[in-house]
Amino acid sequence: MAQNRMLQFVSVAKEMPEKRQASVRAQDFNEIYREYAETKAAEQAGRCSQCGVPYCQSHCPLHNNIPDWLRLTAEGRLQEAYELSQATNTFPEICGRICPQDRLCEGNCVIEQSGHGTVTIGSIEKYLTDTAWDMGWVKPVKPREERTESVAIIGAGPGGLAAAEALRRQGVQVTVYDRYDRAGGLLTYGIPGFKLEKDVVMQRVKQLEHGGVQFVLNCNVGEDITFDAIRGKHDATIIATGVYKSRDLGGPNANASGIVRAIDYLTASNRKSFGDEVAEFDSGELDASGKRVVVIGGGDTAMDCVRTAIRQGAQSVKCLYRRDRANMPGSQREVANAEEEGVDFVWLTAPKGFTAGDAVEGVLVERMRLGAPDATGRQAPEVIEGADYVEEADLVIKALGFEPEDLPALWGTEGLEVTRWGTIKANFGTHATSLPGVYAVGDIVRGASLVVWAIRDGREAADSVLDYLAATQAVAAE
């Protein structure tokens, strides 16, 4: 009988949650999609074809058991569906909102490949977990037995928080050190509220605090406390700092006033959403209101910047990207949302410098064309000689990606090996670094990547730390 609720993709069309009108949503920082009603979530979950080999699951970094919790949702067994979804995903309400499902689970859905339109996995996952919070099904961690061992986690982003949750479930004492005044890392200060409302992040942080995770905030490792001191206080350490060093641009007037880093711009905007006083925003330096804004870059950070500028009341917003739309690394769904909201994408363009008086006045732009494929297989952009022009701008935002900081130098630590890219060298399976009892996860190992990969790393590293603690105890008992 229950089987009749599934396999509805032939008769039921794909339907996303209602999206607020672009003219309305561009006025605020609230999320743009409305919530499914229970009947609509069940209907859309019932479109799953219950594949014998579910590509959605295999293409999810966390290997979430997607077909099974879709089936439970279709059957109205929402609490069971939630319990199953959170068994493999520490933060399903966050992944449901910000994962690029079009490149992962939904993009590999079998019925999508057959032309029926993908199952709306992300929206159903978001609905499930939001319902779980509303119904009180999400409980603080309560380990069966407390342990004496303690673990330090440096960085309160998704990788660090995932590791903290997994370790607390086993009764380990966990202390998370972070440079910011609020936990969450880029979830809190990098991703805008229209993609991830901040109360969603803060409720998860509070749940971890209630579960016994200790947070030491406003703590800059290497300045407020040494890395060696942290190692000395704890039985094991996990590095989950992320990557915050912005890639830069050269050329004439590259240091002119009005040319800013994406991380500074987004952090200021997010701080204002918390009601903080932000001098750089209040002075107008990091406020796009009334300005001609040019964002340079084509990834998800660039999309966050252009859509933030629209909401701040920019006079115009343009995004320069050196390849074409098909080769853009950012989510195509985000590009479409940005276009609806009034962003102008200028494809096949790259900056070669800036014009400036007292402040930036424009971007010197080279027009590009796509040539032969490079080492990655993507067509390499080539300059079209004699096609340069100036794009007028009052505010230029550099969204060219992030690189790792030199942690061994910043922390004064010897023996912590890094790769030639500056990322921490860690074992792919165990996440162990060159230092005994020290592990590393997320972007500081992978380079700038997805939140879902950081969550996976954090959960895996927690397992490795538990093995290390057990081995250490066994040696001590001999």
PAMAR-914337 format. One record per residue (C-alpha): chain; x, y, z; residue number from 1. Coordinates in steps of 0.02 Angstrom, whole numbers, plus 50000, padded with zeros to 5 digits. Layout:
kette:A, u:X, v:Y, w:Z, nr:NUM;
...
END
This chain:
kette:A, u:50000, v:50000, w:50000, nr:1;
kette:A, u:50140, v:50120, w:50049, nr:2;
kette:A, u:50222, v:50087, w:49881, nr:3;
kette:A, u:50076, v:50177, w:49797, nr:4;
kette:A, u:50138, v:50339, w:49875, nr:5;
kette:A, u:50300, v:50326, w:49777, nr:6;
kette:A, u:50346, v:50326, w:49592, nr:7;
kette:A, u:50232, v:50475, w:49560, nr:8;
kette:A, u:50354, v:50564, w:49445, nr:9;
kette:A, u:50255, v:50520, w:49287, nr:10;
kette:A, u:50094, v:50601, w:49347, nr:11;
kette:A, u:50161, v:50734, w:49469, nr:12;
kette:A, u:50270, v:50873, w:49401, nr:13;
kette:A, u:50423, v:50943, w:49489, nr:14;
kette:A, u:50373, v:51092, w:49595, nr:15;
kette:A, u:50494, v:51198, w:49695, nr:16;
kette:A, u:50434, v:51295, w:49847, nr:17;
kette:A, u:50360, v:51463, w:49801, nr:18;
kette:A, u:50493, v:51594, w:49770, nr:19;
kette:A, u:50458, v:51770, w:49827, nr:20;
kette:A, u:50446, v:51899, w:49689, nr:21;
kette:A, u:50615, v:51972, w:49643, nr:22;
kette:A, u:50556, v:52151, w:49669, nr:23;
kette:A, u:50500, v:52106, w:49846, nr:24;
kette:A, u:50644, v:51995, w:49902, nr:25;
kette:A, u:50774, v:52119, w:49839, nr:26;
kette:A, u:50716, v:52237, w:49977, nr:27;
kette:A, u:50769, v:52125, w:50123, nr:28;
kette:A, u:50889, v:51989, w:50178, nr:29;
kette:A, u:50758, v:51856, w:50215, nr:30;
kette:A, u:50766, v:51688, w:50128, nr:31;
kette:A, u:50690, v:51692, w:49956, nr:32;
kette:A, u:50597, v:51525, w:49957, nr:33;
kette:A, u:50440, v:51495, w:50058, nr:34;
kette:A, u:50417, v:51333, w:50154, nr:35;
kette:A, u:50328, v:51180, w:50085, nr:36;
kette:A, u:50164, v:51134, w:50167, nr:37;
kette:A, u:50159, v:50954, w:50233, nr:38;
kette:A, u:50050, v:50892, w:50090, nr:39;
kette:A, u:50161, v:50973, w:49959, nr:40;
kette:A, u:50320, v:50902, w:50038, nr:41;
kette:A, u:50241, v:50728, w:50040, nr:42;
kette:A, u:50185, v:50749, w:49859, nr:43;
kette:A, u:50356, v:50801, w:49798, nr:44;
kette:A, u:50444, v:50666, w:49900, nr:45;
kette:A, u:50327, v:50539, w:49819, nr:46;
kette:A, u:50405, v:50579, w:49650, nr:47;
kette:A, u:50561, v:50480, w:49700, nr:48;
kette:A, u:50584, v:50326, w:49592, nr:49;
kette:A, u:50666, v:50227, w:49735, nr:50;
kette:A, u:50815, v:50178, w:49628, nr:51;
kette:A, u:50906, v:50016, w:49664, nr:52;
kette:A, u:51069, v:50114, w:49644, nr:53;
kette:A, u:51027, v:50291, w:49701, nr:54;
kette:A, u:51143, v:50412, w:49613, nr:55;
kette:A, u:51081, v:50553, w:49726, nr:56;
kette:A, u:51154, v:50461, w:49876, nr:57;
kette:A, u:51318, v:50416, w:49793, nr:58;
kette:A, u:51345, v:50596, w:49734, nr:59;
kette:A, u:51312, v:50668, w:49907, nr:60;
kette:A, u:51477, v:50691, w:50001, nr:61;
kette:A, u:51390, v:50631, w:50160, nr:62;
kette:A, u:51306, v:50486, w:50069, nr:63;
kette:A, u:51140, v:50534, w:50147, nr:64;
kette:A, u:51009, v:50398, w:50137, nr:65;
kette:A, u:50901, v:50507, w:50027, nr:66;
kette:A, u:50778, v:50381, w:49951, nr:67;
kette:A, u:50730, v:50312, w:50121, nr:68;
kette:A, u:50693, v:50479, w:50203, nr:69;
kette:A, u:50599, v:50535, w:50047, nr:70;
kette:A, u:50491, v:50381, w:50063, nr:71;
kette:A, u:50459, v:50413, w:50248, nr:72;
kette:A, u:50412, v:50593, w:50206, nr:73;
kette:A, u:50291, v:50535, w:50072, nr:74;
kette:A, u:50212, v:50418, w:50201, nr:75;
kette:A, u:50193, v:50560, w:50327, nr:76;
kette:A, u:50320, v:50484, w:50448, nr:77;
kette:A, u:50411, v:50648, w:50470, nr:78;
kette:A, u:50500, v:50618, w:50635, nr:79;
kette:A, u:50572, v:50454, w:50570, nr:80;
kette:A, u:50622, v:50543, w:50409, nr:81;
kette:A, u:50711, v:50678, w:50509, nr:82;
kette:A, u:50801, v:50552, w:50620, nr:83;
kette:A, u:50864, v:50461, w:50465, nr:84;
kette:A, u:50922, v:50621, w:50380, nr:85;
kette:A, u:51018, v:50682, w:50533, nr:86;
kette:A, u:51100, v:50513, w:50561, nr:87;
kette:A, u:51224, v:50553, w:50422, nr:88;
kette:A, u:51214, v:50743, w:50417, nr:89;
kette:A, u:51255, v:50850, w:50568, nr:90;
kette:A, u:51168, v:51005, w:50496, nr:91;
kette:A, u:51031, v:50952, w:50373, nr:92;
kette:A, u:50937, v:51118, w:50392, nr:93;
kette:A, u:51094, v:51209, w:50331, nr:94;
kette:A, u:51135, v:51090, w:50188, nr:95;
kette:A, u:50954, v:51096, w:50131, nr:96;
kette:A, u:50974, v:51283, w:50108, nr:97;
kette:A, u:51150, v:51308, w:50040, nr:98;
kette:A, u:51211, v:51146, w:49960, nr:99;
kette:A, u:51224, v:51162, w:49769, nr:100;
kette:A, u:51098, v:51022, w:49744, nr:101;
kette:A, u:51097, v:51057, w:49558, nr:102;
kette:A, u:51278, v:50996, w:49553, nr:103;
kette:A, u:51261, v:50855, w:49681, nr:104;
kette:A, u:51108, v:50752, w:49728, nr:105;
kette:A, u:50975, v:50834, w:49619, nr:106;
kette:A, u:51092, v:50851, w:49471, nr:107;
kette:A, u:51116, v:50662, w:49473, nr:108;
kette:A, u:50936, v:50612, w:49505, nr:109;
kette:A, u:50884, v:50471, w:49388, nr:110;
kette:A, u:50715, v:50546, w:49344, nr:111;
kette:A, u:50803, v:50710, w:49303, nr:112;
kette:A, u:50910, v:50614, w:49178, nr:113;
kette:A, u:50753, v:50537, w:49104, nr:114;
kette:A, u:50672, v:50706, w:49075, nr:115;
kette:A, u:50542, v:50710, w:49214, nr:116;
kette:A, u:50624, v:50845, w:49322, nr:117;
kette:A, u:50725, v:50807, w:49476, nr:118;
kette:A, u:50654, v:50769, w:49647, nr:119;
kette:A, u:50671, v:50930, w:49750, nr:120;
kette:A, u:50784, v:50847, w:49879, nr:121;
kette:A, u:50857, v:51005, w:49957, nr:122;
kette:A, u:50689, v:51088, w:49986, nr:123;
kette:A, u:50618, v:50930, w:50065, nr:124;
kette:A, u:50772, v:50914, w:50176, nr:125;
kette:A, u:50749, v:51095, w:50232, nr:126;
kette:A, u:50564, v:51065, w:50266, nr:127;
kette:A, u:50600, v:50908, w:50367, nr:128;
kette:A, u:50727, v:50989, w:50482, nr:129;
kette:A, u:50630, v:51151, w:50504, nr:130;
kette:A, u:50482, v:51044, w:50555, nr:131;
kette:A, u:50594, v:50947, w:50675, nr:132;
kette:A, u:50649, v:51110, w:50760, nr:133;
kette:A, u:50469, v:51173, w:50770, nr:134;
kette:A, u:50408, v:51008, w:50844, nr:135;
kette:A, u:50549, v:50996, w:50971, nr:136;
kette:A, u:50624, v:50838, w:50896, nr:137;
kette:A, u:50800, v:50915, w:50891, nr:138;
kette:A, u:50876, v:50885, w:51062, nr:139;
kette:A, u:51043, v:50935, w:51139, nr:140;
kette:A, u:51176, v:50799, w:51138, nr:141;
kette:A, u:51167, v:50688, w:51292, nr:142;
kette:A, u:51310, v:50562, w:51296, nr:143;
kette:A, u:51278, v:50400, w:51390, nr:144;
kette:A, u:51436, v:50426, w:51489, nr:145;
kette:A, u:51555, v:50573, w:51512, nr:146;
kette:A, u:51739, v:50544, w:51475, nr:147;
kette:A, u:51889, v:50634, w:51547, nr:148;
kette:A, u:51982, v:50660, w:51383, nr:149;
kette:A, u:51970, v:50832, w:51304, nr:150;
kette:A, u:51988, v:50887, w:51123, nr:151;
kette:A, u:52025, v:51062, w:51058, nr:152;
kette:A, u:51948, v:51119, w:50894, nr:153;
kette:A, u:52020, v:51275, w:50814, nr:154;
kette:A, u:51885, v:51352, w:50706, nr:155;
kette:A, u:51697, v:51359, w:50735, nr:156;
kette:A, u:51644, v:51337, w:50554, nr:157;
kette:A, u:51548, v:51186, w:50487, nr:158;
kette:A, u:51695, v:51065, w:50494, nr:159;
kette:A, u:51740, v:51110, w:50673, nr:160;
kette:A, u:51560, v:51108, w:50732, nr:161;
kette:A, u:51525, v:50940, w:50650, nr:162;
kette:A, u:51677, v:50865, w:50738, nr:163;
kette:A, u:51623, v:50944, w:50903, nr:164;
kette:A, u:51449, v:50868, w:50892, nr:165;
kette:A, u:51514, v:50695, w:50849, nr:166;
kette:A, u:51642, v:50697, w:50991, nr:167;
kette:A, u:51515, v:50758, w:51119, nr:168;
kette:A, u:51400, v:50614, w:51074, nr:169;
kette:A, u:51538, v:50499, w:51137, nr:170;
kette:A, u:51559, v:50598, w:51298, nr:171;
kette:A, u:51724, v:50682, w:51252, nr:172;
kette:A, u:51752, v:50856, w:51326, nr:173;
kette:A, u:51761, v:50979, w:51181, nr:174;
kette:A, u:51825, v:51159, w:51177, nr:175;
kette:A, u:51807, v:51260, w:51016, nr:176;
kette:A, u:51922, v:51410, w:50990, nr:177;
kette:A, u:51873, v:51541, w:50862, nr:178;
kette:A, u:51935, v:51714, w:50810, nr:179;
kette:A, u:51761, v:51788, w:50792, nr:180;
kette:A, u:51636, v:51843, w:50923, nr:181;
kette:A, u:51505, v:51719, w:50862, nr:182;
kette:A, u:51524, v:51537, w:50812, nr:183;
kette:A, u:51481, v:51475, w:50639, nr:184;
kette:A, u:51626, v:51539, w:50533, nr:185;
kette:A, u:51570, v:51576, w:50355, nr:186;
kette:A, u:51396, v:51510, w:50398, nr:187;
kette:A, u:51379, v:51661, w:50512, nr:188;
kette:A, u:51482, v:51798, w:50431, nr:189;
kette:A, u:51510, v:51742, w:50251, nr:190;
kette:A, u:51344, v:51678, w:50182, nr:191;
kette:A, u:51207, v:51810, w:50170, nr:192;
kette:A, u:51041, v:51793, w:50259, nr:193;
kette:A, u:50941, v:51774, w:50099, nr:194;
kette:A, u:51025, v:51605, w:50077, nr:195;
kette:A, u:51045, v:51559, w:50261, nr:196;
kette:A, u:50953, v:51659, w:50393, nr:197;
kette:A, u:51063, v:51684, w:50544, nr:198;
kette:A, u:50941, v:51617, w:50673, nr:199;
kette:A, u:50957, v:51448, w:50586, nr:200;
kette:A, u:51144, v:51447, w:50625, nr:201;
kette:A, u:51127, v:51520, w:50800, nr:202;
kette:A, u:50998, v:51390, w:50853, nr:203;
kette:A, u:51119, v:51252, w:50805, nr:204;
kette:A, u:51261, v:51336, w:50901, nr:205;
kette:A, u:51149, v:51349, w:51055, nr:206;
kette:A, u:51105, v:51165, w:51038, nr:207;
kette:A, u:51290, v:51122, w:51041, nr:208;
kette:A, u:51318, v:51234, w:51192, nr:209;
kette:A, u:51173, v:51151, w:51284, nr:210;
kette:A, u:51252, v:50985, w:51238, nr:211;
kette:A, u:51413, v:51031, w:51329, nr:212;
kette:A, u:51524, v:51105, w:51192, nr:213;
kette:A, u:51630, v:51246, w:51264, nr:214;
kette:A, u:51663, v:51397, w:51152, nr:215;
kette:A, u:51811, v:51514, w:51175, nr:216;
kette:A, u:51771, v:51660, w:51058, nr:217;
kette:A, u:51868, v:51817, w:51010, nr:218;
kette:A, u:52021, v:51705, w:51024, nr:219;
kette:A, u:52157, v:51727, w:50895, nr:220;
kette:A, u:52274, v:51578, w:50901, nr:221;
kette:A, u:52453, v:51638, w:50893, nr:222;
kette:A, u:52409, v:51801, w:50979, nr:223;
kette:A, u:52288, v:51770, w:51124, nr:224;
kette:A, u:52348, v:51591, w:51151, nr:225;
kette:A, u:52484, v:51489, w:51069, nr:226;
kette:A, u:52451, v:51332, w:50970, nr:227;
kette:A, u:52571, v:51237, w:51082, nr:228;
kette:A, u:52475, v:51294, w:51236, nr:229;
kette:A, u:52314, v:51227, w:51160, nr:230;
kette:A, u:52397, v:51061, w:51122, nr:231;
kette:A, u:52463, v:51054, w:51300, nr:232;
kette:A, u:52290, v:51080, w:51375, nr:233;
kette:A, u:52203, v:50945, w:51273, nr:234;
kette:A, u:52225, v:50763, w:51226, nr:235;
kette:A, u:52200, v:50795, w:51039, nr:236;
kette:A, u:52175, v:50945, w:50924, nr:237;
kette:A, u:52077, v:50971, w:50764, nr:238;
kette:A, u:52121, v:51117, w:50649, nr:239;
kette:A, u:51966, v:51181, w:50559, nr:240;
kette:A, u:52011, v:51362, w:50523, nr:241;
kette:A, u:51950, v:51372, w:50345, nr:242;
kette:A, u:52036, v:51484, w:50217, nr:243;
kette:A, u:52018, v:51672, w:50236, nr:244;
kette:A, u:52162, v:51747, w:50137, nr:245;
kette:A, u:52086, v:51830, w:49984, nr:246;
kette:A, u:52164, v:51815, w:49813, nr:247;
kette:A, u:52216, v:51986, w:49753, nr:248;
kette:A, u:52223, v:52088, w:49593, nr:249;
kette:A, u:52366, v:52191, w:49524, nr:250;
kette:A, u:52374, v:52324, w:49392, nr:251;
kette:A, u:52364, v:52514, w:49398, nr:252;
kette:A, u:52276, v:52589, w:49550, nr:253;
kette:A, u:52245, v:52416, w:49625, nr:254;
kette:A, u:52255, v:52490, w:49801, nr:255;
kette:A, u:52135, v:52634, w:49770, nr:256;
kette:A, u:52000, v:52672, w:49898, nr:257;
kette:A, u:51836, v:52588, w:49853, nr:258;
kette:A, u:51916, v:52422, w:49800, nr:259;
kette:A, u:51873, v:52297, w:49938, nr:260;
kette:A, u:51884, v:52112, w:49978, nr:261;
kette:A, u:51727, v:52006, w:49968, nr:262;
kette:A, u:51754, v:51934, w:50143, nr:263;
kette:A, u:51760, v:52110, w:50218, nr:264;
kette:A, u:51607, v:52165, w:50121, nr:265;
kette:A, u:51501, v:52012, w:50167, nr:266;
kette:A, u:51557, v:52011, w:50349, nr:267;
kette:A, u:51507, v:52193, w:50369, nr:268;
kette:A, u:51336, v:52160, w:50294, nr:269;
kette:A, u:51306, v:52008, w:50404, nr:270;
kette:A, u:51362, v:52101, w:50560, nr:271;
kette:A, u:51233, v:52236, w:50521, nr:272;
kette:A, u:51100, v:52100, w:50511, nr:273;
kette:A, u:51143, v:52056, w:50692, nr:274;
kette:A, u:51123, v:52239, w:50741, nr:275;
kette:A, u:51309, v:52266, w:50769, nr:276;
kette:A, u:51394, v:52434, w:50748, nr:277;
kette:A, u:51509, v:52421, w:50596, nr:278;
kette:A, u:51614, v:52576, w:50569, nr:279;
kette:A, u:51667, v:52529, w:50392, nr:280;
kette:A, u:51485, v:52505, w:50341, nr:281;
kette:A, u:51418, v:52659, w:50430, nr:282;
kette:A, u:51552, v:52767, w:50347, nr:283;
kette:A, u:51494, v:52705, w:50177, nr:284;
kette:A, u:51656, v:52612, w:50137, nr:285;
kette:A, u:51572, v:52441, w:50137, nr:286;
kette:A, u:51395, v:52497, w:50095, nr:287;
kette:A, u:51338, v:52485, w:49914, nr:288;
kette:A, u:51191, v:52605, w:49934, nr:289;
kette:A, u:51178, v:52721, w:49784, nr:290;
kette:A, u:51339, v:52659, w:49706, nr:291;
kette:A, u:51388, v:52584, w:49540, nr:292;
kette:A, u:51452, v:52415, w:49598, nr:293;
kette:A, u:51566, v:52298, w:49501, nr:294;
kette:A, u:51600, v:52125, w:49570, nr:295;
kette:A, u:51747, v:52028, w:49497, nr:296;
kette:A, u:51731, v:51838, w:49501, nr:297;
kette:A, u:51615, v:51697, w:49453, nr:298;
kette:A, u:51597, v:51584, w:49605, nr:299;
kette:A, u:51466, v:51573, w:49741, nr:300;
kette:A, u:51552, v:51712, w:49841, nr:301;
kette:A, u:51532, v:51829, w:49692, nr:302;
kette:A, u:51348, v:51783, w:49684, nr:303;
kette:A, u:51331, v:51824, w:49870, nr:304;
kette:A, u:51411, v:51993, w:49840, nr:305;
kette:A, u:51306, v:52047, w:49690, nr:306;
kette:A, u:51144, v:51997, w:49775, nr:307;
kette:A, u:51195, v:52085, w:49935, nr:308;
kette:A, u:51233, v:52245, w:49838, nr:309;
kette:A, u:51060, v:52240, w:49760, nr:310;
kette:A, u:50982, v:52231, w:49933, nr:311;
kette:A, u:51087, v:52375, w:49996, nr:312;
kette:A, u:51013, v:52486, w:49861, nr:313;
kette:A, u:51155, v:52497, w:49735, nr:314;
kette:A, u:51125, v:52607, w:49584, nr:315;
kette:A, u:51186, v:52466, w:49471, nr:316;
kette:A, u:51271, v:52298, w:49496, nr:317;
kette:A, u:51381, v:52214, w:49367, nr:318;
kette:A, u:51477, v:52050, w:49380, nr:319;
kette:A, u:51633, v:52026, w:49274, nr:320;
kette:A, u:51684, v:51848, w:49235, nr:321;
kette:A, u:51823, v:51793, w:49119, nr:322;
kette:A, u:51731, v:51642, w:49048, nr:323;
kette:A, u:51554, v:51619, w:48985, nr:324;
kette:A, u:51398, v:51569, w:49080, nr:325;
kette:A, u:51418, v:51383, w:49041, nr:326;
kette:A, u:51591, v:51382, w:49121, nr:327;
kette:A, u:51545, v:51480, w:49276, nr:328;
kette:A, u:51593, v:51390, w:49439, nr:329;
kette:A, u:51449, v:51464, w:49539, nr:330;
kette:A, u:51279, v:51381, w:49553, nr:331;
kette:A, u:51171, v:51411, w:49399, nr:332;
kette:A, u:51022, v:51427, w:49516, nr:333;
kette:A, u:51110, v:51572, w:49603, nr:334;
kette:A, u:51151, v:51655, w:49437, nr:335;
kette:A, u:50968, v:51645, w:49387, nr:336;
kette:A, u:50914, v:51719, w:49554, nr:337;
kette:A, u:51039, v:51861, w:49534, nr:338;
kette:A, u:50979, v:51901, w:49358, nr:339;
kette:A, u:50798, v:51905, w:49418, nr:340;
kette:A, u:50849, v:52030, w:49551, nr:341;
kette:A, u:50933, v:52147, w:49428, nr:342;
kette:A, u:51115, v:52096, w:49417, nr:343;
kette:A, u:51200, v:52122, w:49248, nr:344;
kette:A, u:51326, v:51986, w:49204, nr:345;
kette:A, u:51465, v:52039, w:49086, nr:346;
kette:A, u:51536, v:51876, w:49020, nr:347;
kette:A, u:51709, v:51851, w:48946, nr:348;
kette:A, u:51786, v:52002, w:49034, nr:349;
kette:A, u:51934, v:52020, w:49151, nr:350;
kette:A, u:52010, v:52169, w:49244, nr:351;
kette:A, u:52184, v:52232, w:49200, nr:352;
kette:A, u:52185, v:52380, w:49319, nr:353;
kette:A, u:52080, v:52525, w:49382, nr:354;
kette:A, u:52053, v:52709, w:49351, nr:355;
kette:A, u:52051, v:52818, w:49506, nr:356;
kette:A, u:52061, v:52994, w:49575, nr:357;
kette:A, u:52034, v:53008, w:49762, nr:358;
kette:A, u:51944, v:52840, w:49748, nr:359;
kette:A, u:51910, v:52709, w:49617, nr:360;
kette:A, u:51816, v:52774, w:49465, nr:361;
kette:A, u:51817, v:52624, w:49350, nr:362;
kette:A, u:51885, v:52453, w:49303, nr:363;
kette:A, u:52001, v:52434, w:49154, nr:364;
kette:A, u:51923, v:52285, w:49067, nr:365;
kette:A, u:51996, v:52166, w:48939, nr:366;
kette:A, u:51874, v:52071, w:48829, nr:367;
kette:A, u:51909, v:51885, w:48818, nr:368;
kette:A, u:51871, v:51734, w:48709, nr:369;
kette:A, u:51883, v:51550, w:48751, nr:370;
kette:A, u:52030, v:51459, w:48673, nr:371;
kette:A, u:52101, v:51284, w:48689, nr:372;
kette:A, u:52067, v:51182, w:48847, nr:373;
kette:A, u:52190, v:51204, w:48990, nr:374;
kette:A, u:52257, v:51070, w:49109, nr:375;
kette:A, u:52087, v:51056, w:49194, nr:376;
kette:A, u:51998, v:51023, w:49029, nr:377;
kette:A, u:51909, v:51192, w:49030, nr:378;
kette:A, u:51933, v:51312, w:48886, nr:379;
kette:A, u:52062, v:51442, w:48935, nr:380;
kette:A, u:52014, v:51625, w:48916, nr:381;
kette:A, u:52120, v:51727, w:48794, nr:382;
kette:A, u:52132, v:51916, w:48780, nr:383;
kette:A, u:52054, v:51998, w:48626, nr:384;
kette:A, u:52182, v:52130, w:48581, nr:385;
kette:A, u:52118, v:52307, w:48558, nr:386;
kette:A, u:51948, v:52275, w:48639, nr:387;
kette:A, u:51984, v:52354, w:48808, nr:388;
kette:A, u:51859, v:52472, w:48887, nr:389;
kette:A, u:51822, v:52555, w:49056, nr:390;
kette:A, u:51678, v:52495, w:49166, nr:391;
kette:A, u:51629, v:52641, w:49278, nr:392;
kette:A, u:51622, v:52597, w:49463, nr:393;
kette:A, u:51610, v:52677, w:49636, nr:394;
kette:A, u:51635, v:52513, w:49728, nr:395;
kette:A, u:51735, v:52363, w:49665, nr:396;
kette:A, u:51722, v:52198, w:49759, nr:397;
kette:A, u:51857, v:52067, w:49731, nr:398;
kette:A, u:51778, v:51894, w:49741, nr:399;
kette:A, u:51920, v:51791, w:49667, nr:400;
kette:A, u:51923, v:51651, w:49793, nr:401;
kette:A, u:52021, v:51616, w:49951, nr:402;
kette:A, u:52191, v:51546, w:49995, nr:403;
kette:A, u:52257, v:51473, w:50159, nr:404;
kette:A, u:52349, v:51580, w:50283, nr:405;
kette:A, u:52524, v:51525, w:50330, nr:406;
kette:A, u:52473, v:51439, w:50491, nr:407;
kette:A, u:52645, v:51372, w:50542, nr:408;
kette:A, u:52714, v:51549, w:50533, nr:409;
kette:A, u:52562, v:51632, w:50613, nr:410;
kette:A, u:52562, v:51506, w:50755, nr:411;
kette:A, u:52750, v:51491, w:50774, nr:412;
kette:A, u:52734, v:51303, w:50756, nr:413;
kette:A, u:52870, v:51186, w:50694, nr:414;
kette:A, u:52833, v:51019, w:50615, nr:415;
kette:A, u:52660, v:51059, w:50548, nr:416;
kette:A, u:52681, v:51012, w:50365, nr:417;
kette:A, u:52590, v:51104, w:50226, nr:418;
kette:A, u:52569, v:51069, w:50041, nr:419;
kette:A, u:52642, v:51175, w:49902, nr:420;
kette:A, u:52475, v:51268, w:49899, nr:421;
kette:A, u:52492, v:51312, w:50084, nr:422;
kette:A, u:52353, v:51198, w:50143, nr:423;
kette:A, u:52383, v:51083, w:50292, nr:424;
kette:A, u:52449, v:50914, w:50238, nr:425;
kette:A, u:52331, v:50783, w:50311, nr:426;
kette:A, u:52296, v:50599, w:50279, nr:427;
kette:A, u:52148, v:50583, w:50161, nr:428;
kette:A, u:52064, v:50447, w:50263, nr:429;
kette:A, u:52106, v:50489, w:50444, nr:430;
kette:A, u:52137, v:50678, w:50429, nr:431;
kette:A, u:52295, v:50656, w:50535, nr:432;
kette:A, u:52429, v:50789, w:50510, nr:433;
kette:A, u:52618, v:50773, w:50531, nr:434;
kette:A, u:52600, v:50813, w:50717, nr:435;
kette:A, u:52544, v:50673, w:50834, nr:436;
kette:A, u:52367, v:50698, w:50899, nr:437;
kette:A, u:52334, v:50841, w:50778, nr:438;
kette:A, u:52204, v:50826, w:50640, nr:439;
kette:A, u:52143, v:50947, w:50506, nr:440;
kette:A, u:51978, v:50960, w:50413, nr:441;
kette:A, u:51883, v:51064, w:50287, nr:442;
kette:A, u:51948, v:51205, w:50179, nr:443;
kette:A, u:52116, v:51219, w:50268, nr:444;
kette:A, u:52153, v:51047, w:50194, nr:445;
kette:A, u:52048, v:51048, w:50034, nr:446;
kette:A, u:52063, v:51230, w:49986, nr:447;
kette:A, u:51902, v:51330, w:49966, nr:448;
kette:A, u:51765, v:51200, w:49950, nr:449;
kette:A, u:51585, v:51161, w:50000, nr:450;
kette:A, u:51508, v:51162, w:50173, nr:451;
kette:A, u:51449, v:50983, w:50149, nr:452;
kette:A, u:51629, v:50923, w:50123, nr:453;
kette:A, u:51683, v:51011, w:50283, nr:454;
kette:A, u:51543, v:50922, w:50377, nr:455;
kette:A, u:51601, v:50755, w:50310, nr:456;
kette:A, u:51781, v:50791, w:50357, nr:457;
kette:A, u:51731, v:50843, w:50532, nr:458;
kette:A, u:51633, v:50685, w:50563, nr:459;
kette:A, u:51773, v:50575, w:50495, nr:460;
kette:A, u:51906, v:50664, w:50597, nr:461;
kette:A, u:51802, v:50640, w:50755, nr:462;
kette:A, u:51806, v:50452, w:50724, nr:463;
kette:A, u:51995, v:50459, w:50701, nr:464;
kette:A, u:52017, v:50559, w:50861, nr:465;
kette:A, u:51915, v:50429, w:50957, nr:466;
kette:A, u:52030, v:50292, w:50889, nr:467;
kette:A, u:52182, v:50396, w:50939, nr:468;
kette:A, u:52116, v:50423, w:51115, nr:469;
kette:A, u:52080, v:50238, w:51133, nr:470;
kette:A, u:52255, v:50192, w:51073, nr:471;
kette:A, u:52333, v:50320, w:51190, nr:472;
kette:A, u:52236, v:50248, w:51337, nr:473;
kette:A, u:52288, v:50072, w:51291, nr:474;
kette:A, u:52472, v:50121, w:51289, nr:475;
kette:A, u:52455, v:50210, w:51456, nr:476;
kette:A, u:52373, v:50056, w:51533, nr:477;
kette:A, u:52517, v:49942, w:51484, nr:478;
END
